[in-house]
Amino acid sequence: VRVEDVFARFGGEEFVVLLPASGPLDAVTLAERLRTSIESMAVRAEGVEVRVTISIGVAALGELPAQGGGQELIGLADTRLLRAKTEGRNRVVSS
């Protein structure tokens, strides 16, 4: 992520990336880039190669009603993350 972006741990295995200077298409592009990079990595744990994948939910402020804020944005991204997981994992859901 860039200097102006924010990367933070949000829960046990969940992370948030805020892209204040990017539009929705840029967010989806970054999400796909992260997904494919992680998918192609081989992680060694206790001498065994482990493959890791990531599911991502993408949301933008412009999708929210005028009174919507941070909680609604996180809620929308989380709903999409859950869809990504239930639709087969290792995917980006942005609508």
C-alpha positions as CSV (number, residue, x, y, z in Angstrom):
1,V,0.0,0.0,0.0
2,R,1.0,3.6,-0.5
3,V,2.1,6.1,2.2
4,E,-1.3,7.8,2.2
5,D,-3.1,4.5,2.6
6,V,-3.9,2.9,6.0
7,F,-3.3,-0.8,6.7
8,A,-4.6,-2.1,10.1
9,R,-5.4,-5.3,11.8
10,F,-9.2,-5.3,12.5
11,G,-9.7,-8.7,14.1
12,G,-8.0,-12.0,14.7
13,E,-7.5,-12.8,11.1
14,E,-9.1,-9.7,9.5
15,F,-7.3,-6.6,8.2
16,V,-8.5,-3.3,6.7
17,V,-6.9,-1.2,4.0
18,L,-8.3,2.3,3.7
19,L,-7.5,4.0,0.4
20,P,-8.4,7.7,0.9
21,A,-7.0,8.8,-2.5
22,S,-8.4,6.0,-4.6
23,G,-11.7,5.2,-6.3
24,P,-13.6,1.9,-6.2
25,L,-11.9,0.5,-9.4
26,D,-8.4,1.2,-7.9
27,A,-9.5,-0.6,-4.7
28,V,-10.7,-3.7,-6.6
29,T,-7.4,-3.6,-8.6
30,L,-5.4,-3.6,-5.4
31,A,-7.5,-6.3,-3.8
32,E,-7.0,-8.6,-6.8
33,R,-3.2,-7.8,-6.8
34,L,-3.1,-8.7,-3.1
35,R,-5.2,-11.9,-3.6
36,T,-3.0,-13.2,-6.5
37,S,0.3,-12.3,-4.6
38,I,-0.8,-14.2,-1.5
39,E,-2.2,-17.1,-3.5
40,S,1.2,-17.6,-5.2
41,M,3.2,-17.5,-2.0
42,A,4.5,-20.7,-0.4
43,V,4.8,-20.5,3.4
44,R,6.9,-23.0,5.4
45,A,5.5,-24.0,8.8
46,E,7.2,-26.6,10.8
47,G,9.0,-27.9,7.7
48,V,5.9,-28.2,5.6
49,E,4.9,-26.0,2.7
50,V,1.5,-24.4,3.2
51,R,-0.5,-22.6,0.6
52,V,-2.5,-19.6,1.8
53,T,-5.4,-17.8,0.2
54,I,-7.3,-14.6,1.0
55,S,-10.9,-13.5,0.6
56,I,-11.6,-9.8,0.3
57,G,-14.7,-7.6,0.6
58,V,-14.4,-4.2,-1.1
59,A,-16.7,-1.2,-0.3
60,A,-16.6,2.5,-1.1
61,L,-18.0,5.5,0.7
62,G,-19.9,6.5,-2.5
63,E,-22.0,3.4,-2.1
64,L,-23.4,4.6,1.2
65,P,-26.4,6.8,1.9
66,A,-25.5,10.5,2.6
67,Q,-25.7,9.9,6.4
68,G,-23.5,6.7,6.2
69,G,-20.1,6.7,7.8
70,G,-17.3,4.4,9.0
71,Q,-19.4,1.8,10.7
72,E,-21.6,1.4,7.6
73,L,-18.6,1.2,5.3
74,I,-17.0,-1.5,7.5
75,G,-20.3,-3.3,7.6
76,L,-20.7,-3.3,3.8
77,A,-17.1,-4.5,3.3
78,D,-17.7,-7.3,6.0
79,T,-20.9,-8.4,4.2
80,R,-19.0,-8.7,1.0
81,L,-16.1,-10.5,2.8
82,L,-18.6,-13.1,4.1
83,R,-20.0,-13.5,0.5
84,A,-16.5,-14.1,-0.8
85,K,-16.0,-16.8,1.8
86,T,-19.4,-18.5,1.2
87,E,-19.0,-18.4,-2.6
88,G,-15.8,-20.4,-2.5
89,R,-13.0,-18.3,-0.9
90,N,-9.9,-16.9,-2.5
91,R,-11.9,-14.2,-4.3
92,V,-12.7,-10.5,-4.2
93,V,-16.3,-9.4,-3.9
94,S,-17.0,-5.7,-4.6
95,S,-20.7,-5.5,-5.4
